[in-house]
Amino acid sequence: MYWEKALSEAERALAILPPSPKVSEFQNIRSLFPYIHTPSPLQEVSTEIQLNKIGAQLFILEDLTGSGKTEAALTLAKRLMSSGRANGIFYALPTMATANAMYSRLVDVLSKLYLPGSKPSLILAHSRSRLMEGFTSKIWDNLLKGSSEFNNETPVYAGCASWFAESSKKALLADVGVGTIDQALMGVLQFRHNNLRLLGLEKKVFIVDEVHAYDAYMGKELEQLISVLAYYGAPIILLSATMSQTQRTQYLSAFQSVLSVEPSKDSDVETLSYPLFTKADSNGIESIPVLSNRPRNIDVSWLSSEKQCIEYIIEKASSGKSVVWIRNTIDDALRAFRSLLSSKKIDPEKILLFHSRFAFSDRQRIEEQAVSELGKRSSSERAGKIVIATQVIEQSLDIDADELISDLAPIDLLVQRSGRLHRHNRDASGRVKDTGADERGTPILHILAPRWAESPQQDWYSAMFHAGAYVYPNHARLWLTQKVLREQGTIQLPDNARLLIESVYGNGLDIPSGLQDSALEDRGKEYSARSMAKNNLIVFSAGYSSVSFQEDLSSADWNSGVSDDIDDSYFAGDVSTRLASESVNIWLAKNTNGKIIPYSGGDGPEAWESSRLSVRRGWWEKNKNACIGLSEDCLEDWCREHKKNKDYSLVLLVEENCDFYTDREGLVGNNKKQEE
């Protein structure tokens, strides 16, 4: 009886689903992107490279920021789908902001991947996807209306069926998805339902953007995921503007470890080329040097004090230039913001502060304002605008500054930051132009850094950047960055891109004695991070045995880097996709006539999520006495109502004239006193 009933229910459940979308034939790159009249060299290779009919394939696309890597990757993905190698795409990015931006781009191209009349599902996969404006258009129309799920509820979220949207672990089963890399990495970590995530990736083209952004811990996880997907035969595409040779070798080795061939490598001459298109499969590795369609020369200038920076910003903004200063810490950004306000020489409405310690609703508003005033479509309104920001704008925001200052950071990050400088071709008045040279003059990256020292002392960097010294603890890497930029005097892209990266991240570099301890300590942390990731990874070659290994999945020991010590529980418990300081979630609230409501306004889970932010636990412990929270009884009532654990929930009351949180400065804690 049960079996018959189960079959009947299964058939009924399948009947309400729309038919699987059928992939259309690939025509050319313009069929996907009508705005591309002349494909870039990288895009041409993606269109013409011969694809294998069977077997795993890995593609690595290295080119400049803004060079069209995304279009090249999606063109390659479309070709793989049309050849029967995949039936969908999952596009993974490092942050929610970058995922949100990519979701909007995929909406435009989705229908061109499948035959007319198909109803492919599209999902935005991260914890705050429902707050994304634009994640509201129905891809499946009304096909699922009237369907019933286990709870008899039929919410239809934008871009996918409710069944996909209600749970991130099911999101990867949608036909096309974009989300944070974390959603995919959980497939190889000791999380429950990891197999559901791998099932969703098995028949998809897996695209990973901004590969250089992942640290040693996440890099180890990604290597394992590449190995697993390669074993399944899923095509993989990696994108980067500033990948080091070490990273590149690690990902290629992870891919080749599951193939029944001897690992191979391409020649040093080829791998040192940039831009570069690399294809790896069972036949070996093929690297194709390509030309750049957007060469850039950026001069480098040095500043040695915050006072110099403030004076320079005032001078340039007063003459109508838009200026961005990227700082390494929130407190440094806050101090610069307040210094500009206290100077009384700049209209306060012209200055924008942007960092991660804002509630989501305020952060989204600030991001939209920055893009509106300094984005591609901006013109006269950009004159005199100033943005003081942290690393939040390194990758996610399409803003274009006339003048750019950055605190000294590792070379790959400086190259990323320089992508916000003269990003779009403009005339002298700031209007975007389609042809001809940029009329704003030679772009200059101004770097705030300690004075140059051939033999730096141990506190060379920390004496100037006390908090920043903890953000970038390898001070030898910072010194090497300053050294190579002083020697070169300019960032010539793509000509010296490899030289810049390898002069900082290469092997056998000469480190000053005063900074060797810093370099060795950081190297030890990297080894430790990879070891911790290794312990959290699933040992796939052991099958379901909790006692010993079963027969390996391939002729290669592709899981040799994973611990063989599996306990009976199989799951490690406290596992994370990222290795970072413990954080706490804070919900901002208002007290209106005795009722606690979300800071962002409205009601319901989405309104509370818009009012949330996260901070390091260490920061909170130092600053909690400066903030006003709910009383014990009110917090207990709030937690009961919203089903939160009281031990891990913080609710702060943002009242009128609140000094620990404002919509212009964010959460400042003890740093409340305005500088005079």
N, C-alpha and C positions, 0 to 999 in steps of 0.2 A: 504493500500500500504506500509506504513512505517513498519508495523509489519512483513509483508512478506519479505520485503527487509532485515530487521534486522535479521530474522531467517536465511535467505540465507547467509548473511555475517558472522553470527556466525558459521554456519556449515562449511563455507569455512575456517574460522580462526582455528577452531578445527581440520580440516582435515590436516593442515600442521604441526600440532604438532606430535611428536613421541608418540607412545602408552605408557601408564604409565608402568614403569618397574615393573616386578613381583618379589616379594621377594623370595629368595631361602630358603630351609630348613636349619636349624642350624644343623651342624654336631658335631664339637668340636672346641675348641679354636685354635688348630693348623691349622684348615682350614682357619681361619682368619689371624693368625699370625704364619707362618711356623717356625719362629725363636724361638718360645716358646716350649722347649722340656719338661720342668717340670713346670706346672702352679704354681704360688704363691698361698698361702692359700686364699688370697682375690679373686684371679682369679678363684679358685676352687669353692668358694661360689657363685660367679657370674654365674658359669656354672651350678650349681646344685640347687640353691634356687628355690622353687616352686613359679610359677607366677600365679596370678589371671587371670581368663579368662575375667572378667568384672570388672569395677570400677577403680577408681583412685589408683595409686601406686606411692610412693615416696621411693627412695633408697638413702642412704647417705653412701658413701665409704670414710673412713678415714684411711690413711696409709702414710708411709714415702714418701718423695720426691724420685723419681726414683724407686719406688716399683712396678710399673706396674699398677697403678690405671687406666690409659688411656685404656689399653688393657682390663682390667676388665670391665670398663664402656661400651666399644664398644661391648664386648661379651654379656653383659647383654642387650644392645640395640638390637643386632642382634636377640637374643632369643625373645624379645618382638615383634620385627617385624615379625619373623617367626610364632609367635602364633597369628598374626592378630591384635595385639594391636596398631601397628603403621605401617606407610609405608615409613618412612624416619627418618632422624636425623638432629637436629640442635645442634651444639657443640659451646657453648658460653664461651669466655675467657675474662680476664680483659683488655688486651692490644692488639694493632695491631700486635706487635712482636710475642706474644704467639699465636695469631690467625694464623699468617703466618706459624709458625712452625707446628701447628696442621693441617693446610691445606695440607701440604706436606705429612703428615702421612695418612690423609684420602684418598688422591689420590691412595695410595697403596692398601687400603682395600675396596674401593668403589665397584669394580666389584664383590667382594666376598659376597656382601650383597644381590645381585639380581641374577636372573637366567641368564645363558649365552644367549647372544643376546640382552639383555635389554640395553637400553641407558639412564641410570639415569643421571640427571643433578646434577652438583656439583658447589656450589657457595662459593666464599670468600667474606664475607659481612663486609666491612668497607670502610671508605672514600678513602683509598689509595690502594685498592685491585688491581687496574690496574697497579700499579708500582711493584707488587710482581712478581719477576722472577719465572717462573714455572706456573703462572696463564695464561698459553698460550696453553695448550694441549686441544684439542676439545674432550669433552665427548660425544657430540651428533653428532660427525662427520659432514657430509654434509646434514643431514636430513632437516635442516632449510634453506639451500641455496635456493634462489628463492622465499622465503616467503616475503610478503610485510607487513610493519607496517604502522602506520598512517602517518609517514613522508617519506615513501618509501625508507628508509634506511635499510640495512640488515647487520650491523656489527655483527660479531660473536666473542664474547670474550671467552677466554678459560674457559672450564669447565662448560659452561651453554649456553643457548640461549641468544641472545642479549637482549631479553625482560626482562630476569631476571637480567642481569648484569648492565643494564643502570640505574637502580634505586634501592637504598638500601631497600626501603619499599616493593619492589616486590621480593627481594632476598630470603626472608624466604619461598617463595612458591616453590623454587627448591626442588628436592627430598632429597638432602643431603646438608647441609650448615655448614660452620664454620665461626665465626665472633666474633666481640666484643659483650659483654653482652648488650651494649647500643641498638643494633639492636632489641633485644627482649624486653627490658624494655620499649621501645617506644610504645609497644602494650598496656600498662596499664597507660600510661601518656597522658596528654591532647595534643596529636599531631594529626594532620589530618591523615587520612588513618590508624589509629591505628588498626582498625578492619581487615585490610589486613594483617598486621603482625600476629595478633592472628589467622587468618585463616590459615596462613602458619605453625603455631606451633601446631594447634589443633590435627593433625594426626601424629605428630612426637614424637620421644623420645627426650626430652629436657634435654641436659647434660650441667651442669654448673661446670666448673673447677675453681680451686683456689678460692673457696667460701670465704675463710678467708680474701681475699684481698679487700672485699667490705666494705666501711665505713657505718656509721649509715644511711646516706641518701639513698645510693644505696641498703643497706640491707632492708630498708622499702619497696622500690620499688620491690625488688626481692620477698619479702613475698607476696605482692599483686599479682605478676605474678604467683607465685606458687599456690595461692588460685584460680585464674582464670583457670589455666590449670588443676588443680585438679577437678574443677567443670565440665570442658569439658571431663575429664577422660583421659587426656594425661599423659603418664608415665614421671616421672621426676627423674633425677639422679644428685646428688650433690657430688662433689669431693673436698677433702681438706686434707692437711697434718697437719694443725695447727688450726682447728676450736675450738672455745671456747664452753663451755657448754651453755652459754647464747645464742650464735648464733644458736646452734643446736636446742635448745628449741624453739626459735622464728620461725625457718623454719618448724619444726614439727607442731607447733601450727597453723601456717598459712595454712598448708596442711589440718589438721584435722578440721579447722573451717568450711569447706564446706561439710563435711561428715555428714550423718544423724545418727551419733553415739556420745556418750559422749566422750570428749577428754580423752585420756589415756596416760600414760607414762610408760617406762620400768624402771627396778630397778636401783638404783644408782650404784650397783655393776657392772651391765652390761655397763652402760653409761660411767663409769670411765675406762673401758678397752680400750686398744689401741694396735694395730689397731682394727677397729670396722666396721662391716657391719650392717647397719640398714635398715629394711624394714617397711614401714608404709602403711596401707590400711584401709578399713572399719572394719577390724577385730581387729585393734589396732596397736601397735608398737612391733616389734620383733628386738632385737639387738643381733648380733652374734659376740662374741669376736673371733678374728683370730690371728694366729701367724704371726710374721714378717719373711719375707724371706731375709731381708737385715738389720740385726741389726747393729747399729753403735755406737761407743763410741768416743766422741770428747772431748779432754781435753780443758779447758778454761784457758787462760793466760791474764794478765792485763797489759796494757801500759798506761802511764799517761801523755805523751806529744807527739806532732807531731815529735819532734826531735828524740825521741826514735823510732818511727815508721820508719822514713826515714833511720836511721842508721841500723835498723833491715832489711829493704828491701834491702839496698845496700849489707849487709853481705850475705844474702841468695841468692840474684840474682848473686852475684860474685862467689858463689860456685856452680852455675848451677841450682838453684831452680827457679821454676816459682812462681811468687807472685802476688796476687790480693789484693788490698785495696779498700774496699767499703766505700765511704764517704756519709754523709747525705745531703750535698748540693753541687751544682756545683762549687761555689766559693771555697769551701774547697778542692774539687777535683783538681781544677785548681791550687791552691796554692801548693798542694802536687806534682803535675806534674812538676811544674816549679822548685820546690826545688830539685827534683831528677835531672832535667836537669842541674841546676846550680852547682850541686855537682861535675860534671865532672868525676864521678867515674863509670858511667853507659853509655854504648853506647846509644845515643838518639833513635836509630832505635829499640832498645829493649823495649822502653816505649810507652805505648798506653793509651790515654785518651778517655774515653767514657762517654757521658752524653746526655741529651735530647736537648741541645741547639746547635745541628748540623742540617744543611740541610739534608733532607731525603737521598739524594744521598751519602753524606759523612757518615751519620749514618749507612747506609746499608753497605758501604765499611768497616767501622771500625768493625761492628758486624761480617762480614764475616772473617775479619782478625783475630779477637779474637777467633772465632770458629776454624779457620784453625790452629792457633798456640797453642791453649790450649784445643781444642775439643777432642772428643773420638779418632779420628784417628791420633792425633798429636803424635810425638815421640821425635826425637832428636832436632827438631826445637823449642821445648818448653823450652829448657834450658835457664835460665836467663831472660825469658820474664817477663815483669811487666805490669799489667793492673791497672790503677787508674780509678775507675768508681763510678757512683752513683747508685741509686736503679734500674736503667734500666737493670741490670744483675741479679736481685733477682730471677726472674721467667723465663725469656725468653731464656737465653743463656745456651747452654749445654757446659759449660767450666769446666775444672778440674784443680784446682790450687794445687801446692805442699804446698804452705803457704798462709794463708788467714788472713788479718786484717780487722776488721770492726769497724767503729764508733759505740758507744753505741746506740742501737735502741731497740724498744719493743721486747720482747722475741720471738714472733712468726716470726718477721722479721729476727732475728738472727738465728733462726732455719732454715728459708728459705735460708739465706746467707750461712750457713754452708753446704748447699747442693752443693755449688761450690767447696768444699774442699774434695780432694781424692774421687771425684765423680765416677771415673772409676778405676778398679783394675789394677795396674801397677807394673812392676818390678822396680828395683833401677835405671835403665836407662831411665825410663819414657815410656816404651813400654807397651801397653795394653796386659793383660794376661787373659785367660779364667778361669783358676783354681788357687787355692792356695791363700795365704794371700797377701795383698798389701805390697810391700817391701820398702815403703817409711817411715815406722815407724808410730807411733801413730799420727793421725791428731790433730792439735792444732788450735783452734780458738783464735786469739789474739784480744782483745777488747780494743780500745782506749776509756777511760772513766775518769771522774773526780775521784779523790782519794775518797775512801770509807769514808762515814760519817754516823754514827748511827743516828745522829740528824741533817740532812742537813738543810742548810739555804735556803731561797727562790731562791737564785741565784746559787744553787749548780750545776745545769746543764748549765744554760745560761752563766755563767762566762767563761766556757771553750768552749762551742759551741754556739756562739751568734746567728748565722743564723739557726743552727740546732734546736734551742729552739723553733722556729716558725714552723718547719716541724713537730716536735713531741711535741706539747704543753703540754701534760699531763706528767709532769716531775716526778710525783709520780709513774707512770707506769714504767718509766725508772729506778727509784730507786729500785722498786720492782724487776725489771729484774736483776739488778746488785746484789741485795740481794740474790735471789734464786740461781743465778749462783755461787756466792761466797760460799754459803752453800753446794751446790752440788759438785762444783769443776769440773764437767764434764757434758756434754750433752749425756745422755745414751738413745739412740733411739732403740726401742720404750719404754723402761722401765720407764723412767721418763718424757715422753712427756706430759702426762696429768698433772702431778704435776707442771711442768714448766709453762704451759699455765694458769692453774687455780691459780697459785701463783701470777700471774700478772693481770688476767682478772676475777678472781672469785669474789664472793660477800663477804662482811664483812671483807675485808682486813684491816690490821692496817697501816694507813698512817701517817708518821711523821708530826708534826704540821707545820713545815716550808713548806711543799709541799701540804697541804690540800687545799689551795686556788687554786692551779693549777689543782688538781683533780676535785674539785667542778666546776671550770670554764669549764673544758673539758666535764664533765658530762652534764652541762647545754647546751653546744654546740651540744652534741649528741642528747639530747631531742629536741633541736631546729631544728636540721637537719631532724630528723624523722617527726617532725611536718610540716616542709616545704615540705618534700616528700609527706606527707599525703594530703596536700592542692593541690598538682600537680597531684595526682592520679585521674583516672576516677571513678566515683561512678556508678559502673555497676548495682547495685540494683535499681537505679532510672530509668533504661531503657532510653528512649529518651525524658523523661519529663524534662523540665527545671524549673519546679515549685516545685514538691514534689516527694517523693519516691513512686515507685510502689511496688508491692508485692516482697518480698525478693526472691532471687534466690534459697534459700535452707531454711531448717528449722533453720539453724544457722545464726546468724547475722554476716556473714563473711565479711561484709564491715563496721563493727562498728568502725574501726579505720580510716575511711575516712570521710572527711568533708561532711555534708549534705547541704552545702550552695552552690547550683549550680546557676550560673548566666545564663542569656539568651544566652550568646555567646557560652556557653558550653566549649570552649577552653580558657585556661588561657592566652595564648599568649606566654610570655617569659618563656618557660619551658625547663629544661635541665635534662638529665639523670644523670648528676654528679653535685655535689655541690662543686665548686672550685672557686678560684679567677678568675676574668675576664681575659681572655687572648686575645692577638692580633696575627694575622697572618702576617708573614713577608716573602716576596719573595725576594730571593737574585738574583741579575742580574749583567750582565757585559755590558759595552758599547764598542761595536766593530764597529769602523768606523761610529759612530753616531747612530748605531742601538742597541736598548736594547734587549739583548737575555738572556735566562735563565742561571743562574750560572752553572747548571749541564751540559750544552751543549744541542744540539739538538733544537727542536722547538715543538710547540704544547702544549696542556694542560698537557700532562704527563710530559714533560720536566719542565714546570713551577711548577707542583706539586712536582717533585723531588727536586726543589730548595726552597721549603717552609719549615718553622719551626714556632713553636708557642712559645710565651713567656708570662709571667704574665704581665698584663698591668702596675702594680706597678713597676716591673723591667724596663719596657720600658720607663716609665716616668722619671726614674732616670738616664737612660743611653742613651736616644735618641740623646742628644747633641754630643755624641762621635761617632755617626754613620753618614754616608754620604748617603743621599737618593736622589731620583729624584727631579728635580725642579718641581714647581707647575704645569707648563705647560706640562712637560713630564709625570708626574704622571697622569694628566687628560687624556692625549692621551692614556697612557697605560691602564687606567681603562676603557676607552671607547672601546679600541680594545679587551680587555679580559672580558668585561662585569662585572666589579667589581665596588663595591660602593666605591667611593673615600674617604668617611668618615671612612671606616674600612679597608683600604688597605695601606700597607706599602711596599715600594720597595727600597731595599738598594743596592747600587752599590759596588760590591767587585772588586776593582781594584788591580793591581799588587802592592805588598808591603802593602796591606791593613792591618791595625793594629787592627780593631775592629772585624774582622772575618778571621779565617784561617782554613784550612782543618785539622789541628792538634789540635787546641784548641776550635774551634767552635766560637759562638758569645760571645764575652767577654765584649763588651761595654766599660765602663770607666776603667775596670780592664785590661789595655793594657800594662802597664809597666812590662817588664820582670824583675824578681828578680835576682840580681847579686850574 
